[in-house]
Amino acid sequence: MDPLRRAFWAMTPKWLAECRKVALKPDEQSSFIQSTVNDPLYAKYPPSARFARRFFKDIITKCEELDTEVIEDMYLIHSRLLQEEADTPSDNLHYRTYLMDEASITVKESDSAISQGTTGLQTWPAALHLAEWILENREYFDNRSVLELGCGAGLTGLVLLKTAKPARYIFTDHNDQVLQLLEQNLALNNLPDVSVEILEWGSNYARPVDIVLAADVVFDPTTIPHLVKTIYLLRKRKIVRSSFVGDSK
């Protein structure tokens, strides 16, 4: 699959950086437009207007730098996206769509890193890294129960549920608004019957699980002792076998 198209829908700067190395020819620009902003998916699950505008601007800039013709539609769409960005509230919700060979996953999330008093309404880099690791090691999760701490918008669990075969998956977070958004994302991806629970770190989790996952859950350093205590209690009571904590630093 075209990596440039993947980068656009997933709003992934890492992929975009790789794509900036080569200027698109006019016919490739036209194909890119058709597979992104002119695709019906854009109307149904639009990405961040700011990111989309920057994406098109980067393509235009690279073409101009390398004296490659830029078709008129590229400029027209960039102008349209500028207006969309100007009209979009800072706390708006947008969508990321991950077009993988195995599955397509759509995640609704906030435009802002901190929204409604929490960082859990946006997908953070470590969730992407942990999801990539899961794709490479999916057999490890087959027929095992998995507990996710600080699940946020839900990308890590969605990838696992779509590509592996866990016996059970439990999403947990301490924020009601985060869990409400998560339930919307489960519905978007046709996964309505998955456990979603409130869990305050430092408290006991009674049911046995095989694996604990967490990604980018220590934005506030004061929460680290509570996270450590939660994992310690799970392991001390021998109700968890393995734990994986991802961090983007």
C-alpha positions in Angstrom: 0.0 0.0 0.0 1.2 3.5 -0.8 3.1 4.8 2.3 2.1 8.4 1.6 -1.6 7.5 1.7 -1.0 5.6 4.9 0.8 8.6 6.4 -2.0 10.9 5.6 -4.8 8.9 7.1 -2.9 7.9 10.2 -1.6 11.5 10.7 1.8 10.0 11.4 4.7 12.5 11.1 7.3 9.7 11.0 5.8 8.3 7.8 5.4 11.8 6.4 9.1 12.5 7.0 10.1 9.6 4.8 7.7 10.7 2.1 9.1 14.2 2.0 12.3 12.9 0.3 10.8 12.6 -3.1 8.6 15.1 -5.1 5.4 13.7 -6.6 4.9 13.8 -10.3 1.7 15.5 -11.6 -0.1 12.2 -12.1 1.0 11.0 -8.7 -0.4 14.2 -7.2 -3.7 13.6 -8.9 -3.8 10.0 -7.5 -2.9 11.2 -4.0 -5.8 13.7 -4.1 -8.2 11.0 -5.2 -7.1 8.6 -2.4 -7.3 11.2 0.3 -9.5 14.3 0.3 -11.6 13.1 -2.6 -12.1 9.7 -1.0 -15.5 9.1 0.6 -13.6 8.2 3.8 -12.6 11.8 4.1 -16.2 13.0 4.5 -17.0 10.1 6.9 -13.9 10.2 9.1 -11.9 13.4 8.4 -8.4 13.7 9.8 -7.3 16.9 11.6 -7.7 19.9 9.2 -4.4 21.3 10.5 -2.5 18.1 9.8 -4.1 17.7 6.3 -3.2 21.3 5.4 0.4 20.8 6.5 0.6 17.5 4.6 -0.5 19.1 1.3 1.8 22.1 2.0 4.8 19.9 2.5 4.1 18.0 -0.8 3.8 21.3 -2.7 6.9 22.7 -1.1 9.0 19.7 -2.0 7.7 19.8 -5.6 8.6 23.5 -5.9 12.1 22.9 -4.4 12.8 20.2 -7.0 11.2 22.1 -9.9 8.5 19.6 -10.3 5.2 20.8 -11.7 2.4 21.3 -9.1 -1.1 20.7 -10.5 -3.7 23.4 -9.9 -5.8 21.1 -7.7 -3.0 20.8 -5.2 -3.1 24.6 -4.6 -6.9 24.7 -4.6 -7.1 21.9 -2.0 -4.5 23.6 0.2 -6.5 26.8 0.1 -9.6 24.9 1.1 -7.8 23.2 4.0 -6.6 26.5 5.2 -10.2 27.7 5.6 -11.2 24.4 7.2 -8.4 24.8 9.7 -9.4 28.4 10.5 -13.0 27.3 11.1 -12.1 24.3 13.3 -12.3 24.8 17.1 -9.1 24.0 19.0 -10.8 21.3 21.0 -12.4 19.6 17.9 -12.5 15.9 17.5 -10.9 14.3 14.4 -10.2 10.8 13.2 -7.0 8.8 12.5 -7.4 5.8 10.2 -4.7 3.1 10.2 -4.7 1.3 6.9 -2.8 -1.9 7.7 -2.5 -5.0 5.5 -4.3 -7.0 8.2 -7.1 -4.5 9.1 -8.3 -1.0 8.9 -8.7 0.8 12.3 -10.3 4.2 12.8 -9.8 6.2 16.1 -11.7 9.3 17.0 -9.6 11.6 19.2 -9.1 15.3 20.2 -7.1 17.9 18.3 -5.6 19.0 21.6 -2.9 17.2 23.6 -4.7 18.2 26.8 -8.5 18.4 26.4 -11.1 18.4 29.1 -8.4 18.2 31.8 -6.9 14.9 30.5 -4.2 13.7 28.0 -6.2 10.6 27.3 -8.3 11.9 24.4 -5.5 11.7 21.9 -3.3 9.0 20.6 0.3 9.3 21.7 3.5 8.0 20.0 4.1 5.1 22.4 0.7 3.7 21.5 1.9 3.5 17.9 5.1 1.9 18.8 3.4 -0.7 21.1 0.9 -1.4 18.3 3.7 -2.0 15.9 5.3 -4.4 18.3 2.0 -6.2 18.8 1.7 -6.7 15.1 5.2 -8.3 15.1 4.4 -10.5 18.1 0.7 -11.1 17.8 0.9 -14.9 18.5 2.1 -14.1 22.0 -1.4 -12.8 22.9 -3.4 -15.6 21.4 -5.7 -17.3 24.0 -4.4 -15.0 26.8 -6.3 -12.4 28.8 -5.0 -8.9 28.6 -5.5 -5.9 30.9 -4.6 -2.4 29.5 -3.9 0.4 31.9 -4.6 4.0 30.9 -6.1 2.9 27.5 -6.9 6.4 26.3 -8.5 6.5 22.8 -7.8 2.8 22.5 -5.4 2.3 19.6 -3.2 -0.4 21.2 -6.2 -2.5 22.2 -7.9 -2.0 18.9 -4.9 -3.3 17.0 -4.6 -6.3 19.2 -8.2 -7.2 19.0 -8.2 -6.8 15.2 -5.1 -8.8 14.5 -4.6 -11.3 17.4 -6.9 -13.7 19.2 -6.8 -12.9 22.9 -9.1 -14.8 25.2 -10.2 -11.6 26.8 -9.2 -7.9 26.6 -10.0 -5.3 29.3 -9.6 -1.6 28.6 -9.2 0.5 31.8 -8.8 4.1 32.5 -9.7 6.4 35.4 -11.4 9.1 33.4 -15.1 8.8 32.4 -14.7 11.0 29.4 -11.9 8.9 28.1 -13.9 5.7 28.5 -16.9 7.3 26.7 -14.6 8.1 23.7 -13.2 4.6 23.8 -16.6 3.1 23.6 -17.3 5.2 20.5 -14.1 3.9 19.0 -15.0 0.3 19.8 -18.3 0.9 18.0 -16.6 2.5 15.0 -14.5 -0.7 14.6 -17.3 -3.1 15.2 -16.1 -4.3 18.6 -19.1 -3.6 20.8 -18.7 -6.4 23.3 -15.4 -5.7 24.9 -14.8 -5.0 28.6 -14.4 -1.3 29.5 -13.7 -0.5 33.2 -12.7 2.3 35.5 -9.5 1.5 37.4 -7.8 3.9 39.8 -4.1 3.1 40.0 -2.9 1.9 43.3 -6.1 -0.1 43.9 -6.5 -3.8 43.6 -7.7 -5.6 40.4 -9.2 -8.8 41.5 -9.6 -10.9 38.3 -6.6 -12.8 37.0 -5.0 -11.7 33.7 -2.0 -13.0 31.8 -0.7 -9.7 30.4 -0.7 -6.1 31.4 -0.2 -3.4 28.7 0.3 0.4 29.0 1.6 3.1 26.6 2.5 6.7 27.3 0.7 6.7 30.6 3.1 8.7 32.7 2.7 12.2 31.3 2.5 13.4 34.9 5.5 12.1 36.8 3.6 12.1 40.1 1.5 9.2 38.8 4.5 6.9 38.4 4.4 5.5 42.0 0.7 4.7 41.5 1.4 2.9 38.2 4.2 0.9 39.8 2.0 0.0 42.8 -0.7 -1.2 40.5 1.6 -3.5 38.5 3.3 -4.6 41.8 0.0 -5.6 43.3 -0.9 -7.6 40.2 2.4 -9.5 40.1 2.6 -10.0 43.9 -0.8 -11.7 43.9 0.3 -13.7 40.9 -2.6 -12.8 38.8 -0.5 -11.5 35.9 2.4 -13.2 34.0 3.8 -10.4 31.8 3.7 -6.6 31.7 4.7 -4.3 28.9 4.9 -0.5 29.4 5.7 1.7 26.3 7.0 5.2 26.5 7.7 7.6 23.7 10.9 9.1 25.2 
